[in-house]
């Protein structure tokens, strides 16, 4: 069973990856892809905030 820190690390990795894909989708005007990724982005962002992670500096999307 993963520890809290392992779960948070995985969420941070996923957050970074989703943001990267969102930025590419936005650049390519792939609006459906962007909106689909945004759902995952918001869920992981909420999890990290509830976990006490300050994502201000790493959040490139700012939504």
C-alpha positions in Angstrom: 0.0 0.0 0.0 1.5 3.4 -1.0 2.3 5.9 1.7 0.9 9.5 1.7 4.1 10.8 0.3 4.2 8.3 -2.5 0.6 9.1 -3.4 1.4 12.9 -3.4 4.5 12.3 -5.5 2.5 10.4 -8.1 -0.1 13.2 -8.1 2.6 15.8 -8.6 4.0 13.8 -11.5 0.6 13.4 -13.0 -0.1 17.1 -12.5 3.1 18.0 -14.4 2.3 15.6 -17.2 -1.3 16.8 -17.6 -0.2 20.5 -17.6 2.4 19.7 -20.4 -0.3 18.0 -22.5 -2.8 20.8 -21.9 -0.3 23.5 -23.0 0.4 21.5 -26.2 -3.3 21.0 -26.8 -3.9 24.7 -26.4 -1.1 25.6 -28.8 -2.6 23.2 -31.4 -6.1 24.5 -30.8 -7.2 21.0 -29.8 -10.1 22.3 -27.7 -11.8 18.9 -27.1 -8.5 17.4 -25.9 -7.8 20.4 -23.7 -11.2 20.2 -22.1 -10.8 16.5 -21.5 -7.4 17.0 -19.9 -8.8 19.9 -17.8 -11.1 17.5 -16.0 -8.1 15.5 -14.8 -6.2 18.6 -14.1 -8.9 20.0 -11.8 -9.2 16.7 -9.9 -5.5 16.4 -9.3 -5.2 20.1 -8.4 -7.9 19.7 -5.8 -6.2 16.6 -4.3 -2.9 18.4 -4.0 -4.5 21.4 -2.4 -6.3 19.3 0.1 -3.1 17.4 0.8 -1.5 20.8 1.7 0.8 21.0 -1.4 1.4 24.6 -2.4 1.1 24.5 -6.2 1.3 28.2 -6.8 4.7 28.0 -8.4 4.2 24.9 -10.4 0.8 25.6 -11.8 1.4 26.8 -15.3 -2.3 26.7 -16.3 -3.7 29.0 -13.5 -7.3 27.8 -13.9 
